Amino acid sequence: MPQQQTGLIAVNTKKIAGLVAIALVLFFVIAHPGNAAHLVGNIVDFLRSSAEAVITFVSNVFA
């Protein structure tokens, strides 16, 4: 029976997709640093407000 190496192809595809994603992020940061900083700030603000909402919910549940 011939051996199948489909797992090897899938791993290589995932690795290549990851490297492409990293390259795109680096390109975005280098080409538009102001926009990239604004995007990161928006993500941090979203995470902060989400955490505050969860804290408020838990506080109200146990109060």
Order of alpha helices (4+ residues) and beta strands (2+ residues): alpha-alpha
